[in-house]
């Protein structure tokens, strides 16, 4: 029994594993050390939620011999020690022998641990890795001493294997839902390209017109430039991170402590356009649907107000998100330091293809929203499954629930 009342004894990794760190050979050696066909060389970015992405770089035999890079055996468990907050604590298990870079700690399980169970225990402990990293203050990292002292519950090997099998079954269910979501996204993309086929044609489709955007969007306005805070006593402010997949998400909000002019408060059917950021994010758009009683928007967003007699805001969002239109938006952007910017006046010079009949615009949007609803449902199911899986991992690793009861 552990001191916290769990069924399984808690042992530090230093007693259970051989712990070592990888090596990063000198880049100055060039092709003598680095190649695309050689000994796989794993970096922190290759680690992803317990799985190992295909590494894009390999080491030569010369690098192993001269730089002292060790080739670790299959079933070694990898843990990212540093590389930024998003990477710390990432894990994976080697399917084939490979070398790893110096930012990765390698754990070779001893006789008391099943490697896949060790991987699960490390994933389960990721919040603790973040706390360790936070204590270093400057450049977040995990030390070898942190790893050696990290305690994991150690049930008998047969129980470890059973726990892994149960959790793997949940993982497979999650992958099935993820595949379904990917398929639905593909269907939606096809529906968008089919519905807005006029965008790709030399001449507009029958019943469609092609006009400058300014003809049907008479107004484009910048948001506020006030300093923002986390104090929820102010006015909620939408930022670029609040526009995702064509929708407004009201999480991770910031607030404006100063009074905001009523003119700059969002109104239902306003379309928000992300005018500045990296090239991948510029051009994202979404429609405000009164998700909050009151809100405004930051200056790196632009509010587009369509002429509702000729253009529905929902259709405007879909047009802005069309792949060809995104390319056109990028072509008129100006490049600054590590980001690009789109001038709203130049944006409104672009030509928009749209059905003359508003009912046809709504029909196109309805087809796409049906796909969105299915995707939303699948995402909700995936969230529930992940929460259930996390709770189950907590119970199984603590010994509070017997694995035989779950497996049955």
C-alpha positions as CSV (number, residue, x, y, z in Angstrom):
1,X,0.0,0.0,0.0
2,X,1.2,3.5,-0.7
3,X,1.0,6.3,1.8
4,X,-1.9,7.9,0.0
5,X,-4.1,4.9,0.4
6,X,-3.7,3.5,-3.2
7,X,-3.6,-0.2,-3.6
8,X,-0.3,-0.3,-5.5
9,X,3.1,0.6,-4.1
10,X,4.6,3.8,-5.4
11,X,8.2,3.5,-6.6
12,X,10.6,6.2,-8.1
13,X,11.6,5.8,-11.7
14,X,15.2,5.7,-10.6
15,X,14.6,2.2,-9.1
16,X,12.5,1.0,-12.0
17,X,14.3,2.2,-15.1
18,X,17.5,2.9,-16.7
19,X,17.3,6.7,-17.4
20,X,19.5,8.5,-19.9
21,X,19.4,11.4,-22.2
22,X,19.9,11.7,-26.0
23,X,22.6,13.4,-28.0
24,X,22.5,16.2,-30.6
25,X,25.5,15.9,-32.9
26,X,27.0,19.1,-34.3
27,X,25.1,20.6,-37.2
28,X,28.5,21.8,-38.6
29,X,29.2,18.2,-39.7
30,X,26.4,18.4,-42.2
31,X,25.9,15.3,-44.4
32,X,28.5,13.4,-42.5
33,X,26.1,13.3,-39.5
34,X,22.6,14.0,-40.8
35,X,20.8,12.2,-43.6
36,X,17.2,11.3,-44.6
37,X,18.0,7.6,-44.8
38,X,19.8,6.2,-41.8
39,X,19.3,5.7,-38.1
40,X,16.0,7.4,-37.1
41,X,16.7,10.4,-34.9
42,X,13.8,11.6,-32.8
43,X,13.2,15.1,-31.6
44,X,10.7,16.5,-29.1
45,X,8.3,17.7,-31.9
46,X,8.1,14.1,-33.1
47,X,6.5,13.1,-29.7
48,X,2.7,13.4,-29.8
49,X,0.3,12.2,-27.0
50,X,2.1,8.9,-26.6
51,X,2.6,8.2,-30.3
52,X,5.7,8.8,-32.4
53,X,5.3,10.9,-35.6
54,X,7.4,10.0,-38.5
55,X,10.7,11.7,-37.9
56,X,12.1,13.7,-40.9
57,X,15.7,13.3,-40.1
58,X,18.2,10.5,-39.5
59,X,21.8,10.1,-38.3
60,X,24.6,8.4,-40.2
61,X,26.7,5.6,-38.7
62,X,29.5,8.1,-38.6
63,X,27.5,10.4,-36.3
64,X,26.8,7.5,-33.9
65,X,30.5,6.6,-33.8
66,X,32.0,10.1,-33.6
67,X,29.4,12.0,-31.6
68,X,28.6,9.3,-29.1
69,X,24.9,9.2,-30.1
70,X,23.4,6.0,-28.6
71,X,20.9,3.9,-30.5
72,X,18.1,2.9,-28.1
73,X,16.2,-0.3,-28.4
74,X,12.6,-0.7,-29.4
75,X,10.2,-0.3,-26.5
76,X,12.3,2.4,-24.9
77,X,10.0,5.1,-23.6
78,X,10.7,8.8,-24.4
79,X,9.9,11.9,-22.4
80,X,10.5,15.5,-23.6
81,X,12.5,17.4,-21.0
82,X,12.5,20.9,-22.5
83,X,11.6,22.7,-25.7
84,X,8.8,25.0,-24.6
85,X,5.6,24.6,-22.6
86,X,3.8,22.8,-25.5
87,X,6.5,20.1,-25.7
88,X,7.5,19.4,-22.0
89,X,6.1,16.1,-20.9
90,X,5.3,14.8,-24.3
91,X,5.9,11.0,-24.5
92,X,6.2,8.2,-27.0
93,X,7.5,4.6,-27.2
94,X,10.0,3.4,-29.8
95,X,8.7,0.8,-32.3
96,X,12.2,0.4,-33.8
97,X,15.7,1.2,-32.6
98,X,16.5,5.0,-32.8
99,X,18.7,7.8,-31.6
100,X,17.1,10.8,-29.8
101,X,18.2,14.4,-29.3
102,X,19.4,15.8,-26.1
103,X,16.1,17.3,-25.1
104,X,14.6,13.8,-24.6
105,X,15.0,11.5,-21.6
106,X,15.0,7.8,-22.5
107,X,13.6,5.3,-20.0
108,X,14.3,1.6,-20.4
109,X,12.0,-0.3,-18.2
110,X,13.4,-2.8,-15.8
111,X,11.8,-6.2,-15.0
112,X,9.1,-4.7,-12.8
113,X,7.5,-2.6,-15.5
114,X,5.7,-3.3,-18.8
115,X,7.0,-0.5,-21.2
116,X,3.5,0.4,-22.4
117,X,2.3,0.7,-18.8
118,X,5.3,3.0,-18.1
119,X,4.2,5.2,-21.0
120,X,0.7,5.3,-19.6
121,X,2.0,6.3,-16.2
122,X,4.1,9.1,-17.7
123,X,1.2,10.4,-19.7
124,X,-1.0,10.4,-16.6
125,X,1.6,12.4,-14.7
126,X,2.0,15.1,-17.3
127,X,0.5,17.8,-15.0
128,X,3.2,17.0,-12.5
129,X,5.9,17.5,-15.2
130,X,4.4,21.0,-15.9
131,X,4.7,21.9,-12.2
132,X,8.4,20.7,-12.2
133,X,9.1,22.8,-15.3
134,X,7.4,25.9,-13.8
135,X,9.7,25.8,-10.8
136,X,12.7,26.4,-13.0
137,X,11.3,29.9,-13.8
138,X,13.5,31.0,-16.8
139,X,13.6,28.3,-19.5
140,X,11.1,25.7,-18.5
141,X,12.6,22.2,-18.3
142,X,12.5,18.9,-16.5
143,X,15.8,17.7,-14.9
144,X,17.1,14.2,-14.7
145,X,16.7,14.3,-10.9
146,X,13.0,15.1,-11.5
147,X,12.7,12.0,-13.6
148,X,14.6,9.7,-11.2
149,X,12.4,10.9,-8.3
150,X,9.1,10.6,-10.2
151,X,6.9,8.0,-8.5
152,X,4.6,5.6,-10.3
153,X,2.3,3.0,-9.0
154,X,3.6,-0.6,-9.6
155,X,0.9,-3.3,-9.8
156,X,2.0,-6.8,-10.8
157,X,3.0,-7.2,-14.4
158,X,-0.2,-9.2,-15.5
159,X,-2.3,-6.3,-14.0
160,X,-0.2,-3.7,-15.8
161,X,-0.8,-5.5,-19.1
162,X,-4.5,-5.7,-18.4
163,X,-4.7,-2.0,-17.6
164,X,-2.9,-1.2,-20.9
165,X,-5.3,-3.4,-22.9
166,X,-8.4,-1.7,-21.3
167,X,-7.0,1.8,-22.0
168,X,-6.0,0.8,-25.5
169,X,-9.6,-0.2,-26.2
170,X,-10.7,3.4,-25.3
171,X,-7.9,4.8,-27.4
172,X,-9.1,2.8,-30.4
173,X,-12.7,4.1,-29.9
174,X,-11.3,7.6,-29.9
175,X,-9.4,7.0,-33.1
176,X,-12.6,5.8,-34.7
177,X,-14.3,9.0,-33.8
178,X,-11.4,11.0,-35.0
179,X,-11.5,9.2,-38.3
180,X,-15.2,10.0,-38.5
181,X,-14.6,13.6,-37.9
182,X,-11.9,13.7,-40.6
183,X,-14.3,12.1,-43.0
184,X,-17.0,14.7,-42.2
185,X,-14.6,17.5,-42.6
186,X,-13.7,16.1,-46.1
187,X,-17.4,15.9,-47.0
188,X,-17.9,19.5,-45.8
189,X,-15.0,20.7,-47.9
190,X,-16.5,18.9,-50.9
191,X,-19.9,20.5,-50.3
192,X,-18.3,24.0,-50.0
193,X,-16.4,23.6,-53.3
194,X,-19.6,22.3,-55.0
195,X,-21.9,24.9,-53.5
196,X,-19.6,27.8,-54.4
197,X,-18.3,26.3,-57.7
198,X,-18.8,29.7,-59.4
199,X,-15.7,31.0,-57.4
200,X,-13.5,28.7,-59.6
201,X,-15.1,29.5,-62.9
202,X,-14.0,32.1,-65.5
203,X,-17.6,33.5,-65.7
204,X,-20.2,33.4,-62.9
205,X,-22.6,30.5,-62.8
206,X,-26.2,31.0,-64.1
207,X,-28.2,32.9,-61.5
208,X,-25.0,34.2,-59.8
209,X,-23.2,37.6,-60.0
210,X,-19.6,38.6,-59.5
211,X,-19.1,42.0,-57.9
212,X,-16.5,43.8,-55.8
213,X,-17.0,42.9,-52.2
214,X,-17.5,46.6,-51.3
215,X,-20.7,46.6,-53.4
216,X,-22.3,44.1,-50.9
217,X,-20.3,44.9,-47.8
218,X,-20.6,48.7,-47.4
219,X,-18.8,48.8,-44.1
220,X,-15.6,47.5,-42.6
221,X,-14.5,48.6,-39.1
222,X,-11.4,48.0,-36.9
223,X,-11.9,47.0,-33.3
224,X,-10.6,48.5,-30.1
225,X,-6.9,49.1,-29.3
226,X,-7.2,49.4,-25.6
227,X,-5.0,47.4,-23.2
228,X,-6.8,44.3,-22.1
229,X,-6.9,42.4,-18.8
230,X,-8.2,39.2,-17.3
231,X,-10.5,41.0,-15.0
232,X,-14.0,39.9,-16.0
233,X,-15.5,43.1,-14.7
234,X,-14.7,44.7,-18.0
235,X,-16.3,44.3,-21.5
236,X,-15.4,40.9,-23.1
237,X,-13.1,41.4,-26.1
238,X,-12.9,38.9,-28.9
239,X,-9.4,38.2,-30.2
240,X,-8.1,36.2,-33.1
241,X,-7.9,33.0,-31.0
242,X,-11.7,33.2,-30.5
243,X,-12.3,32.5,-34.2
244,X,-12.0,28.8,-34.9
245,X,-13.3,26.7,-37.7
246,X,-15.7,29.4,-38.9
247,X,-17.2,29.8,-35.4
248,X,-16.9,32.2,-32.5
249,X,-15.6,30.5,-29.3
250,X,-15.9,32.5,-26.2
251,X,-13.3,30.8,-24.1
252,X,-10.0,32.4,-23.0
253,X,-11.5,35.8,-23.1
254,X,-9.8,39.1,-22.2
255,X,-11.6,42.2,-21.1
256,X,-11.5,45.9,-21.7
257,X,-11.5,47.8,-18.4
258,X,-12.4,51.1,-20.1
259,X,-15.8,52.1,-21.3
260,X,-16.5,51.0,-24.9
261,X,-18.5,53.0,-27.4
262,X,-21.8,51.5,-28.3
263,X,-20.7,51.7,-31.9
264,X,-18.0,49.2,-31.3
265,X,-20.2,46.6,-29.5
266,X,-20.9,43.6,-31.5
267,X,-24.4,43.1,-33.1
268,X,-25.9,39.9,-34.3
269,X,-24.9,39.0,-37.9
270,X,-21.6,41.0,-37.7
271,X,-18.9,39.1,-39.5
272,X,-15.4,39.1,-38.0
273,X,-12.4,38.8,-40.2
274,X,-8.9,38.1,-38.9
275,X,-6.7,40.7,-40.7
276,X,-3.3,40.0,-39.2
277,X,-1.2,37.1,-37.8
278,X,0.7,34.3,-39.4
279,X,-0.1,33.4,-43.0
280,X,-2.1,30.3,-41.8
281,X,-4.4,32.3,-39.6
282,X,-5.0,35.5,-41.7
283,X,-8.4,35.4,-43.3
284,X,-10.2,33.3,-40.7
285,X,-13.8,34.5,-40.3
286,X,-16.9,33.9,-38.2
287,X,-20.3,35.4,-37.6
288,X,-21.4,36.8,-34.3
289,X,-24.6,35.1,-33.0
290,X,-25.0,36.9,-29.7
291,X,-22.9,34.3,-27.9
292,X,-22.6,36.8,-25.0
293,X,-25.0,39.6,-23.8
294,X,-22.3,42.2,-24.7
295,X,-18.9,42.1,-26.3
296,X,-16.5,44.0,-28.5
297,X,-13.5,43.0,-30.7
298,X,-9.8,43.7,-30.8
299,X,-8.2,45.9,-33.5
300,X,-6.5,43.0,-35.3
301,X,-10.0,41.9,-36.3
302,X,-12.2,43.7,-38.8
303,X,-16.0,43.8,-38.6
304,X,-17.6,43.4,-42.0
305,X,-21.3,44.4,-42.2
306,X,-23.0,43.0,-45.2
307,X,-26.0,44.5,-47.1
308,X,-28.6,42.1,-45.9
309,X,-30.8,42.8,-49.0
310,X,-28.1,41.2,-51.2
311,X,-25.8,39.0,-49.0
312,X,-26.4,36.9,-45.9
313,X,-23.7,37.0,-43.3
314,X,-23.5,33.2,-43.2
315,X,-22.8,33.1,-46.9
316,X,-20.1,35.8,-46.5
317,X,-18.3,33.7,-43.9
318,X,-18.4,30.6,-46.2
319,X,-17.1,32.6,-49.1
320,X,-14.2,34.1,-47.0
321,X,-13.3,30.5,-45.9
322,X,-13.3,29.1,-49.4
323,X,-9.7,27.8,-50.2
324,X,-9.4,29.9,-53.4
325,X,-10.6,33.0,-51.6
326,X,-8.1,32.4,-48.8
327,X,-5.4,32.3,-51.5
328,X,-6.6,35.6,-52.9
329,X,-6.6,37.2,-49.5
330,X,-3.0,36.0,-48.9
331,X,-2.0,37.5,-52.3
332,X,-3.1,41.0,-51.2
333,X,-1.5,40.8,-47.8
334,X,1.6,42.7,-46.8
335,X,4.4,40.9,-45.0
336,X,5.8,42.3,-41.7
337,X,8.1,40.7,-39.1
338,X,6.9,37.1,-38.7
339,X,3.3,38.0,-39.7
340,X,1.2,39.3,-42.5
341,X,-1.5,42.0,-42.6
342,X,-4.6,42.5,-44.8
343,X,-5.8,46.0,-45.5
344,X,-9.7,46.0,-45.3
345,X,-9.9,48.5,-48.2
346,X,-7.9,46.0,-50.4
347,X,-10.0,43.1,-49.1
348,X,-13.2,44.9,-50.2
349,X,-11.7,45.3,-53.7
350,X,-11.8,41.5,-54.2
351,X,-14.6,40.1,-56.3
352,X,-17.2,37.9,-54.6
353,X,-19.4,35.3,-56.4
354,X,-22.9,35.0,-54.9
355,X,-26.3,33.8,-55.9
356,X,-28.7,36.6,-56.7
357,X,-31.4,34.7,-54.8
358,X,-30.9,35.0,-51.0
359,X,-32.8,31.7,-50.6
360,X,-30.1,30.0,-52.7
361,X,-27.4,31.5,-50.4
362,X,-29.3,30.1,-47.4
363,X,-29.6,26.7,-49.0
364,X,-25.9,26.4,-49.6
365,X,-25.2,27.5,-46.0
366,X,-27.8,25.0,-44.6
367,X,-26.0,22.1,-46.3
368,X,-22.7,23.2,-44.7
369,X,-24.3,23.7,-41.3
370,X,-25.7,20.2,-41.4
371,X,-22.1,18.9,-41.7
372,X,-21.0,21.3,-38.9
373,X,-23.7,19.9,-36.7
374,X,-22.5,16.3,-37.3
375,X,-18.9,17.4,-36.6
376,X,-20.0,19.1,-33.4
377,X,-21.8,16.0,-32.2
378,X,-18.8,13.8,-33.0
379,X,-16.5,16.2,-31.1
380,X,-18.8,16.1,-28.1
381,X,-18.7,12.3,-28.1
382,X,-14.9,12.4,-28.4
383,X,-14.7,14.8,-25.4
384,X,-16.9,12.6,-23.3
385,X,-14.8,9.5,-24.2
386,X,-11.6,11.3,-23.3
387,X,-13.0,12.4,-20.0
388,X,-14.2,8.9,-19.3
389,X,-10.8,7.5,-20.3
390,X,-8.9,10.0,-18.0
391,X,-11.1,9.1,-15.1
392,X,-10.6,5.4,-15.7
393,X,-6.8,5.8,-15.9
394,X,-7.0,7.6,-12.5
395,X,-8.9,4.8,-10.9
396,X,-6.9,1.9,-12.5
397,X,-3.5,3.4,-11.7
398,X,-4.5,4.2,-8.1
399,X,-6.0,0.7,-7.6
400,X,-9.3,2.2,-6.6
401,X,-11.0,0.1,-9.4
402,X,-10.0,-3.4,-10.2
403,X,-9.1,-3.9,-13.8
404,X,-11.1,-7.2,-13.9
405,X,-14.3,-5.2,-13.2
406,X,-13.7,-2.9,-16.1
407,X,-12.5,-5.6,-18.5
408,X,-15.6,-7.6,-17.8
